[in-house]
């Protein structure tokens, strides 16, 4: 049994962030975008937006803070770290973002089948509530149901590379279970705490033999000052927003999903 942290900031590893050329001063015309490296066997990568380096040397499980990007269509290219100009991009895709919205751009699947998955994120929960969704980013892992321990599934048949809709929950401590679709429990994550007004995405990453859960706070999608490009830019953020693998440990079974059951009040 593992316990999530009761106060969760955005999950961050040291990454570079958006270069000056992709920023504008008018926040009303901007979208918020973060980048996640969720391919378990891919090397460290560099990410370019419209030809500008926005992330350098991002390793598996690394994610940026949200950064501003002008609304409209952009070309996203991903290279093995340090290979731009020497090798072709391993991913090149056009992505359209809308003003006022937040997105996660995740590199998923194995290196051989690498793809970019762009997901719209929610920034707000109903007053007094928390909001959570889960994503299955483990290639080759089975579909799972997620729901209260011994209870009805909240998310049924979640399979790679699915991201569920959000569900709103009352803040508090919950008992969690991950099970196969035939009801066999894979993961017991009792005692999870979620906070009012916060929005979370829980992404299962890794492999079927060594899954991990990363929890990112989507309600952290607020404009931030632009650090320097490169690994040093967000190094200090790691102490405030941490890799949930450290809180969960490496989950040894099944696809790393979790769900919520409100604990009875004493």
C-alpha positions in Angstrom: 0.0 0.0 0.0 1.3 3.4 -0.9 0.0 6.9 0.0 -0.1 9.9 -2.3 1.0 13.2 -0.9 -1.7 15.3 0.6 -0.5 18.4 -1.1 0.4 18.0 -4.8 2.2 20.5 -6.9 2.8 20.0 -10.6 5.0 17.0 -11.3 8.3 18.3 -12.6 11.7 17.0 -13.5 14.5 19.3 -14.5 13.8 20.3 -18.1 14.3 23.1 -20.4 11.4 25.3 -21.2 10.0 27.4 -24.0 12.4 29.7 -25.8 11.7 33.4 -26.1 10.6 33.2 -29.7 7.5 31.1 -28.8 6.2 33.6 -26.2 4.1 36.7 -26.5 3.1 39.4 -24.1 -0.7 39.2 -24.6 -1.8 36.5 -22.2 -5.4 36.6 -23.6 -4.1 35.1 -26.9 -2.0 32.4 -25.2 -2.5 28.7 -24.5 -0.7 26.7 -21.7 1.3 23.7 -22.7 3.4 21.2 -20.8 5.5 18.4 -22.3 5.8 14.8 -20.9 8.3 12.1 -21.9 6.3 8.9 -21.3 8.1 6.5 -23.7 9.7 3.8 -21.5 12.5 2.8 -23.9 13.2 6.1 -25.7 16.4 7.9 -25.0 16.6 11.5 -23.7 15.0 13.9 -26.2 15.1 17.5 -27.4 11.7 19.1 -28.3 11.3 21.9 -30.8 8.3 24.0 -31.4 8.3 25.9 -34.8 12.0 25.3 -35.0 12.8 26.7 -31.5 14.3 24.5 -28.8 11.8 24.3 -25.9 13.1 21.2 -24.1 16.6 19.8 -24.0 17.7 16.4 -22.7 14.3 15.3 -21.3 14.5 11.7 -20.0 11.8 9.2 -19.4 9.2 10.4 -16.8 10.2 14.0 -17.2 7.6 16.7 -17.5 7.8 20.5 -17.8 5.8 23.1 -16.0 3.1 24.7 -18.0 4.4 27.3 -20.4 2.7 29.9 -22.6 2.4 29.2 -26.3 0.5 31.5 -28.8 -2.8 30.2 -29.9 -2.9 28.5 -33.3 -1.1 25.7 -35.2 2.4 24.8 -34.3 4.9 22.2 -35.6 6.3 20.0 -32.8 9.5 18.0 -33.5 11.2 15.5 -31.2 14.8 14.4 -31.7 17.1 12.1 -29.8 19.0 14.5 -27.6 21.7 16.4 -29.4 20.9 14.9 -32.9 19.1 17.8 -34.6 20.9 18.6 -37.8 22.4 15.1 -37.8 19.3 12.9 -37.8 15.7 13.2 -38.7 13.1 14.0 -36.0 11.7 10.8 -34.5 8.3 12.7 -34.3 7.1 15.6 -36.4 3.5 16.6 -35.9 1.3 19.7 -36.2 -0.6 20.6 -33.1 -3.3 23.3 -32.8 -3.9 25.0 -29.4 -6.7 27.4 -28.4 -6.3 30.6 -26.4 -7.1 30.2 -22.7 -6.8 26.4 -22.8 -4.2 24.1 -21.3 -2.7 21.0 -22.9 -0.3 18.1 -22.2 1.8 17.0 -25.1 3.0 13.5 -24.3 5.5 11.4 -26.2 4.2 7.8 -25.7 4.6 4.2 -26.8 7.8 2.4 -27.5 10.7 4.0 -29.4 9.8 1.9 -32.5 6.2 3.2 -32.4 6.7 6.6 -30.8 3.8 9.0 -31.1 2.8 12.4 -29.8 -0.5 12.5 -27.9 -1.9 15.9 -27.3 -4.5 16.1 -24.5 -6.6 19.1 -23.4 -6.4 19.6 -19.6 -8.9 21.0 -17.2 -7.7 23.9 -15.0 -10.5 24.2 -12.5 -12.8 22.1 -10.3 -16.2 23.0 -8.9 -15.8 25.0 -5.7 -15.2 22.6 -2.8 -14.5 19.7 -5.0 -11.4 17.9 -6.5 -11.2 16.6 -10.0 -9.2 13.6 -11.3 -8.6 11.6 -14.5 -6.4 8.7 -15.3 -4.3 7.8 -18.4 -3.0 4.5 -19.6 0.5 5.1 -21.2 1.9 1.6 -20.7 2.4 -0.1 -24.0 1.6 -3.8 -23.9 -0.2 -3.6 -20.5 -3.7 -5.1 -20.2 -6.9 -3.2 -19.9 -8.0 -2.5 -16.3 -11.0 -1.4 -14.4 -10.6 1.2 -11.7 -13.0 1.7 -8.8 -13.5 1.5 -5.1 -12.1 -1.6 -3.4 -14.7 -4.3 -4.0 -17.0 -1.8 -5.5 -18.3 -0.7 -8.9 -15.8 0.6 -11.4 -15.5 4.3 -11.9 -13.4 3.8 -15.1 -14.1 0.5 -16.9 -11.9 -1.1 -19.5 -9.2 1.5 -19.6 -6.6 0.5 -22.1 -3.5 1.9 -23.8 -3.3 4.8 -24.8 -6.6 5.9 -23.3 -7.1 9.0 -21.1 -10.4 9.1 -19.3 -12.7 12.0 -18.7 -12.4 13.8 -15.4 -14.5 12.9 -12.4 -15.2 15.3 -9.5 -14.7 14.0 -6.0 -15.2 15.4 -2.5 -11.9 16.3 -1.0 -10.6 13.8 1.6 -8.9 10.4 2.0 -9.9 7.6 -0.4 -9.2 3.8 -0.7 -8.0 2.9 -4.2 -7.9 -0.3 -6.2 -6.6 -1.3 -9.6 -7.9 -4.5 -10.9 -8.1 -6.6 -14.1 -11.4 -6.5 -16.0 -12.2 -9.9 -14.4 -11.9 -8.5 -10.9 -8.4 -9.5 -9.8 -6.8 -6.8 -7.7 -3.5 -5.6 -9.1 -2.7 -2.6 -6.9 -4.0 -1.6 -3.5 -3.5 2.2 -3.0 -5.5 2.9 0.1 -5.3 6.2 1.9 -5.0 8.6 -1.0 -5.8 12.3 -0.3 -7.1 14.9 -2.8 -7.6 18.5 -2.1 -10.5 20.8 -2.8 -10.1 23.1 -5.8 -7.3 21.0 -7.4 -7.3 19.1 -10.6 -5.1 16.0 -11.1 -4.0 13.7 -14.0 -2.6 10.3 -13.0 -0.6 8.8 -15.8 0.5 5.2 -15.7 3.9 4.9 -17.4 6.6 2.3 -17.8 6.2 -1.3 -18.8 3.8 -4.0 -17.8 6.5 -5.6 -15.6 7.6 -2.3 -14.1 4.7 0.3 -14.1 4.8 3.6 -12.3 2.2 6.3 -11.6 3.0 10.0 -12.3 0.5 12.5 -10.9 0.5 15.9 -12.4 -1.5 18.9 -11.1 -3.5 20.3 -14.0 -4.8 23.2 -11.9 -1.2 24.5 -11.9 -1.7 25.7 -15.5 -0.9 29.3 -14.7 1.6 31.6 -16.6 5.1 31.4 -15.2 8.2 33.4 -15.8 10.5 32.0 -18.4 13.6 30.3 -17.0 16.6 29.7 -19.1 16.5 27.1 -21.8 18.1 23.8 -20.8 18.2 21.5 -17.9 18.9 24.2 -15.4 15.7 26.2 -16.1 13.4 24.3 -13.8 15.8 22.5 -11.5 14.5 24.2 -8.3 10.9 23.2 -9.1 11.6 19.6 -8.4 11.5 20.2 -4.6 8.0 21.6 -4.9 6.5 19.3 -7.5 7.8 15.8 -7.4 7.9 12.6 -9.3 5.0 10.5 -7.9 7.1 7.4 -8.5 9.0 8.4 -5.4 5.7 8.5 -3.4 4.3 5.3 -4.9 7.5 3.4 -5.5 7.7 1.2 -8.5 4.4 -0.7 -8.8 5.2 -4.4 -9.4 2.1 -5.5 -11.0 -0.4 -4.7 -13.8 -1.2 -1.4 -15.4 -0.6 1.4 -13.0 -4.1 2.9 -12.6 -5.8 4.0 -9.4 -9.3 5.0 -8.3 -11.0 6.4 -5.3 -13.2 5.3 -2.4 -14.1 7.8 0.3 -12.9 6.6 3.7 -15.5 6.4 6.4 -15.2 9.2 8.9 -14.1 8.0 12.4 
